[in-house]
Structures are given as structure tokens and as C-alpha cells.
Amino acid sequence: MNTLLRCTPSISLALAFGLCQPVSALGDDAVQLAQSVALDTQLDTATGVRNEAAEPTTAPAELLRLAFDASSKFPLDPHAKNRSRQQLRSLEALLQLDEADVALELAAEIADWRRGSALAAIALHLAERNAQQGAEPADRAEIEALLNDAAAVAEELARDADSQAWRRDEIRARIARTYRALGELKRAAFFEADLAASEATDVAAARARQAPAADFDAQLARLDAIAATEGLDERLVAISGFAALYDRFYADAERRELLEARVREECDTLPLQVRIDNFTLLTEFALQHGDHVTGLRLAKELRRVAADNRWLPQDQIPLTGRIAMLLLRAGDAETARHEVDIALAMYRSSEERIVDIFRSETLLPLAEARHALGDGKAARALYLEALQAGALNPNARPRCEDLVGACVSLALNGVPLDAALYERLRAIDAGLVAPW
């Protein structure tokens, strides 16, 4: 599915009706709160070392297995969709950790069409891993088997008159990207045919990354033509292609500046979240290429955008945490720490106004940033607080979703667990019973 437009209902409604307050609206109280929060994470003045790290009690893959098993407790009737969505979330995180064998083992337990999406994701991971290593895939037969099984699920969806087309297209898009990674462009084109624009963003990026340098002008003209159609989904496809070319030709300063301008021009007339998502992506690319100057410039621009617009607290706070992570990676640890302190102060002052089902996901990016900043004890305390906030709801569905979110965050960020955090994860898992 389209991964660029992630404008949540709360953001959209807040922007539309002006119900949110800018950060500056919190005034001196927020600054005082931030100063008190900052005291919790100061260096030990005697040793110059931050709070000691806990001994790890479980491997990241085991955390994700816990998350998958928790998701599997959802009763199929009437929660098949919730169950498979959370299972796939855990499985995709396993692939980010290069745990393809574990992911394949678990994929068989996904009961609905998302099993096809999972199989295609595993095949894509294996193909891209081999392509990055510059080697012919030794597991080619396994990749082909996975693709055939995924294609069978997509064909079954196509025959189902009640099935939504985007489900089939999500699977076919992943199959197409896998064949591109394998160098089989004709087979890729077969699965790309007739994809809805809403499902074609990642395919556009894959095509752009494979473009020979000599085809740059042709690729640019093709994407310009797509953008000119003025449909939202089509423009997102074009932006995805521009961003991928930005990454592909990063070493060419003239082309890089041209492509940044293209992304900026398209995003300026689209919802704010599109601009934030895509400039986050450009920042990531700059940092991956070791260009901290550009990365810091883009991260600071994101910070200004976030500060100059009106948000609900549950949207502003995690966004600030994610921007702080970019600032830290770009080399500005001082500003990153300040941003996290301000965001945590905002959470403390607005917690009662944040619906309980949003509190855990609001805190997790701050916990991740604390961990990245080296504040181990403070990070684990925030993770524990996020878990406790997620456990308040009397229904098991939101508790399970928050548990999965926390496990994925802990695993992908390599956060070592202390006993209290580990026991809380297990206790929430054990309590996932009806009512859902």
C-alpha cells in the first residue's frame, strides 16, 4: 500500500478545523516542565557516564516472536483483520533484522490474504539481500516458491468479487519489486501491469533505482508526466520516483539539487504530512550517504515545519521524537536532547487530554530517542510508562496493539531490557483475554 501518505484522522481533522495548538502555545509552563525533565537524564557528575545499561534478557527476534504470538491470540471471528495486521507488523520487523527464517516459519500462521503479502515480503527481502551482496541467490528456488505461493493468493483475491483490489495489488507490487531485484524485468512488468496508483509508489521507486545513468532525463520526464495528471495517488507515485532518483544519483550535486526541488515543488501543494514524510526520507538518504551537512539542514527544516503548524499533542509529540532522532544522527545532539525534553514536557502537561489508546504510541518515539541519546535508564522508564499506558484499556485489542508496537520498537532499536520491563511485557501478554 501507499507508504507516503500517513496523515492520521486526528492530524487531518486538527489541521482542517484548527483545533490544535502550536508548541509555542504551551508557554513558560512547558519550558519549566522540560527543565525538570532534563534533570532526570544528566550525566553522573562523578563518573561522566550516563545511567548504566541493563543486562539484556531476551534477543530482539524473541521480542518479535512474543509480539507475533500475542497477535495470534486475537479470535479469528470477528478479529481476523486485526490479528493478521499485527502479525504482519511483527513479521516485517523480523525482516528488518534479517531474520528471514523466523519470518518464514511464522508466515504460515497468518490466516487471511496478508499471508500472501508476507510471503512476497520475505521473497523481496531475500532477493534484495543477495543483490546488495552482489551474488547470485543461492536460495533462488526458495524465492521462486515464495513468489508462486504469493501469486496464488493474489489470484484468489482477483477471483473474489467481494475482495478489495488494493489487497491483490499490494501482493503483486511486492512480487514485481522482487523480480526487479532478481533482474527479471519482463516478469516484473507482468505484475506491475494494471496496478492501482495507490499501490505503485514502491514500484516507482524500485524502477528509478535501477535506471541507468544515461536514462536519467527520460526517467525524469516520465515522472514529470505522472505528476502532471494532478491525481493525489499519481503525484505520490511521482514523488516516490523523484526521491528514489535523489538516492540513486546522490553523488551528482546538480541532479541531487534538481530532485530535491522536484520533491519540494510537489509536496508544497499536498497535505502537510506528505511533505513531512518525504523530507524525512530525503534526510535519511542524505545521512545514509554520509552527508551530515545536508542531513542537518533538512532535519532543521522539518523541525521548523513541525513548530510552525498546529497539531494535537498525540501527533506533535511523536513527530518531535522522530525529528530529534534525525538531528542526533546529523550530529546535533544538543538540539535533539532539547527537543525530547520539550516533547516530554508537552506529554506531561497534556496527558489527560490524550485518549488512552494513543498514549503508548505517543511515548514510544521519545523512548527511542532517549535510548539513542544514551539515556538508558530514562529510555527504559519511558518504555515501561508506555506499556502501562497501553494496558489501561479494558479491551484486549488496543492492549495487544500497544504491546506489539512496544516489542517492535524495543527490537528494532536494540534496547536492552531490565527485569521490570521484561516482566511487564510478559504480564500484558498473559492478560490478553476477552473482552477484545
Sequence and secondary structure as in RCSB ss.txt:
>XXXX:A:sequence
MNTLLRCTPSISLALAFGLCQPVSALGDDAVQLAQSVALDTQLDTATGVRNEAAEPTTAPAELLRLAFDASSKFP
LDPHAKNRSRQQLRSLEALLQLDEADVALELAAEIADWRRGSALAAIALHLAERNAQQGAEPADRAEIEALLNDA
AAVAEELARDADSQAWRRDEIRARIARTYRALGELKRAAFFEADLAASEATDVAAARARQAPAADFDAQLARLDA
IAATEGLDERLVAISGFAALYDRFYADAERRELLEARVREECDTLPLQVRIDNFTLLTEFALQHGDHVTGLRLAK
ELRRVAADNRWLPQDQIPLTGRIAMLLLRAGDAETARHEVDIALAMYRSSEERIVDIFRSETLLPLAEARHALGD
GKAARALYLEALQAGALNPNARPRCEDLVGACVSLALNGVPLDAALYERLRAIDAGLVAPW
>XXXX:A:secstr
   S    HHHHHHHHHT  B GGGGHHHHHHHHHHHHGGG   TTT   S      S HHHHHHHHHHHHTTS 
HHHHHHHHHHHHHHHHHHHHHTT HHHHHHHHTT  STHHHHHHHHHHHHHHHHHHHHTS  TTHHHHHHHHHHH
HHHHHHHHH TTS HHHHHHHHHHHHHHHHHTT HHHHHHHHTT  GGG HHHHHHHHHT  GGGHHHHHHHHHH
HHTT  HHHHHHHHHHHHHHHHHTTT HHHHHHHHHHHHHHHTTS HHHHHHHHHHHHHHHHHTT HHHHHHHHH
HHHHHHHHS B HHHHHHHHHHHHHHHHHTT HHHHHHHHHHHHHHHHHHGGGS HHHHHHHHHHHHHHHHHTT 
HHHHHHHHHHHHHHHT SSSHHHHHHHHHHHHHHHHHTT    HHHHHHHHHHHHT  S  
